[in-house]
Amino acid sequence: MESQRQIRFGELIRSLISDCLLKEDFYDEKIHAASITVSFVRMSKDLKIANVYFMPLGGKDKTQILEVLKDRKYIFQKFLS
């Protein structure tokens, strides 16, 4: 069972990532045309680790989008710290 604090921080991180994807802060030709939904974020108890769950609209090219987001992971980490 997640605490209220975990849920609150998860929602904050979810909205930040969604805003960054909308505003093209993480622009890449491979994901430019894709609509990505960040469904939810699950936080660890100490709030140090966030598991982000997303899905491209229609489920198309999900492995390609996953690879692009993995490559851009360091930008997310810098942005959120």
Secondary structure, DSSP 8 states (H G I E B T S, - for coil): ---HHHHHHHHHHHHHHHHHHHTTTT--TTTTT--EEEEEEEE-TTS--EEEEEEEGGGTTHHHHHHHHHHTHHHHHHHH-
